[in-house]
C-alpha cells in the first residue's frame, strides 16, 4: 500500500488494523456500497493502493475484472477479494497463500472448506508471528545491552 509512514512506522492514512474476520463473511462484502461495479480509480482510492498493485494482483490471479474496451471493470467479488488480500498481507500472508484461501470459496460447499483451511492457516501464522516476536525481543534486548555498554564507555572518556 502506498501512503506516508510516520515516525512510529504506522501509515498516516490507515491507523486501524483491518478486520480480517469480517472478510470471511460474504454478507459484509458489499455492505459498504450499493454499487455492483468499480473502476480501477474507485478501488485505488478506496483501498489506498496503486493501479499497478491492482494489475499485479490480476496477474497473480487474485482479481478477475472484466474488460470494457481498454478499461477494467471490477465487480463486488473483485472488491471483496482485494479487501481480503490486503488484510492478509497486513498479517503476513504471501499472495500465493491468500489466493489459495480465496480460491476455496468457489468449491460450492458453503465455505466449509475455506473456513477450515483459513482457521488452520491463521493458527500457523499466529505461531510464526509469535516466534518472530521472540526473536525480535531477543535482538532488541541484545542491542539495548550493547548500546548501554557503548554509552558507558563514551561517558567514561
C-alpha positions in Angstrom: 0.0 0.0 0.0 1.2 3.5 -0.6 0.9 6.3 2.0 3.4 8.1 4.1 4.8 6.4 7.2 5.0 8.4 10.4 7.8 8.2 13.0 6.2 5.3 14.7 6.2 3.3 11.5 2.5 3.5 11.0 0.7 4.6 7.9 -0.7 8.1 8.3 -3.7 7.2 6.2 -4.6 3.9 7.9 -4.0 3.7 11.6 -6.7 1.0 12.2 -5.9 -2.7 11.8 -8.2 -4.4 9.2 -11.0 -6.6 10.4 -9.9 -9.9 8.9 -12.8 -11.8 10.5 -15.3 -9.6 8.6 -13.6 -10.5 5.4 -14.8 -14.1 5.7 -18.4 -13.0 5.9 -19.9 -12.8 2.4 -22.8 -10.8 3.7 -20.5 -8.0 4.7 -18.6 -7.8 1.4 -20.9 -5.4 -0.3 -22.3 -3.9 2.9 -20.5 -0.6 2.5 -21.6 0.0 -1.0 -24.7 -0.4 -3.1 -22.7 -0.5 -6.3 -22.2 -3.5 -8.5 -19.1 -2.4 -10.4 -16.0 -0.3 -9.7 -13.3 1.3 -11.9 -9.6 1.0 -11.2 -9.7 4.5 -9.9 -12.6 3.7 -7.4 -10.6 0.8 -5.9 -7.3 2.7 -5.8 -8.9 5.5 -3.9 -11.0 3.2 -1.5 -8.1 0.9 -0.6 -5.2 3.4 -1.0 -3.3 1.2 -3.5 -1.8 2.0 -6.8 -3.2 0.9 -10.2 -0.1 -1.1 -10.6 -1.0 -3.1 -7.5 -4.4 -3.9 -8.9 -2.8 -5.0 -12.2 -0.2 -7.1 -10.3 -3.0 -8.8 -8.2 -4.8 -9.5 -11.5 -1.6 -11.1 -12.9 -1.3 -13.2 -9.8 -4.9 -14.5 -10.1 -6.3 -12.6 -7.1 -8.6 -10.4 -9.2 -10.5 -11.1 -12.4 -12.0 -7.8 -13.8 -14.0 -7.9 -17.0 -12.9 -5.7 -19.8 -15.0 -2.9 -21.5 -12.7 -1.9 -24.3 -9.4 -0.8 -22.7 -10.9 -0.4 -19.2 -11.0 -2.9 -16.4 -14.4 -3.2 -14.6 -14.2 -4.8 -11.2 -17.2 -6.4 -9.5 -18.2 -6.9 -5.9 -16.3 -10.2 -5.9 -13.1 -8.5 -7.0 -13.6 -5.8 -4.4 -14.1 -8.4 -1.7 -11.0 -10.4 -2.8 -8.9 -7.2 -2.9 -10.0 -6.4 0.6 -9.1 -9.9 1.8 -5.8 -9.8 0.0 -4.8 -6.5 1.6 -5.9 -7.8 5.0 -4.0 -11.0 4.5 -0.8 -9.0 3.5 -1.2 -6.9 6.7 -0.9 -10.1 8.9 2.0 -11.6 6.9 0.4 -14.0 4.4 2.0 -14.3 1.0 -0.1 -13.6 -2.1 0.1 -17.3 -3.0 -1.3 -18.2 0.5 -4.0 -15.6 0.1 -5.0 -16.8 -3.4 -5.2 -20.4 -2.2 -7.5 -19.5 0.7 -9.7 -17.2 -1.5 -10.0 -19.8 -4.3 -11.5 -22.3 -1.8 -14.6 -20.1 -1.8 -15.5 -21.4 -5.2 -15.8 -25.0 -4.1 -19.5 -24.6 -3.6 -19.6 -26.2 -0.1 -20.9 -23.1 1.7 -17.4 -22.0 2.6 -16.9 -25.1 4.9 -13.5 -26.0 3.4 -12.4 -22.3 3.1 -13.2 -21.6 6.7 -11.4 -24.8 8.0 -8.3 -24.1 5.9 -8.3 -20.4 6.9 -8.5 -21.4 10.6 -5.6 -23.8 10.2 -3.5 -21.1 8.3 -4.4 -18.5 10.9 -3.2 -20.7 13.7 0.0 -21.4 11.7 0.6 -17.7 11.1 0.0 -16.9 14.8 2.7 -19.4 15.8 5.0 -18.0 13.1 4.5 -14.4 14.3 4.9 -15.3 18.0 8.2 -17.0 17.1 9.3 -13.9 15.1 8.3 -11.7 18.1 10.5 -13.8 20.4 13.5 -13.4 18.0 12.9 -9.7 17.7 12.6 -9.3 21.5 16.0 -11.1 21.9 17.6 -8.9 19.2 16.3 -5.7 20.8 17.5 -6.7 24.2 20.9 -7.5 22.9 21.1 -4.3 21.0 20.0 -2.4 24.1 22.7 -4.1 26.2 25.4 -3.3 23.6 24.1 0.3 23.4 24.2 0.7 27.1 27.8 -0.7 27.2 29.0 1.6 24.5 27.3 4.7 26.1 29.1 3.9 29.4 32.4 3.7 27.5 31.8 7.0 25.8 30.7 8.7 29.1 33.9 7.3 30.8 36.2 9.2 28.3 
